[in-house]
């Protein structure tokens, strides 16, 4: 049993390891962009490569890693393989984080600096 502070318990080592692995997969800008794109709708590798501006083999390799990590899955549609995010919580997390950072980037520089200074 994990000890905690206040009204919550610390997560187990297994949960922290799994979370770190998921964050590690998303630490690559290319993979994060792929998951971001898939969070807004499924796509085949060609469509993803066009959307994220990556080479087809590189996007395919990223998709393989994301599949092995359990963050995306695929299904066949005739001859095409279509990819989608496997976990709705990942969709929520990625949309929230990228949305927050995008909103922050749209703020005027002085406001960002004041906020970063704790003002």
ABEGO torsion letter per residue (X at the ends): XBBBBEABBBBBAAAAAAAAAAAAAAABAAAAAAAAAAAAEBBBAAAAAAAAGBBAAAAAAAAAAAAAAGABBBBBBEABBBBBBABAAAAAAAAAAAAAAAAAAABBAAAAAAAAAGX
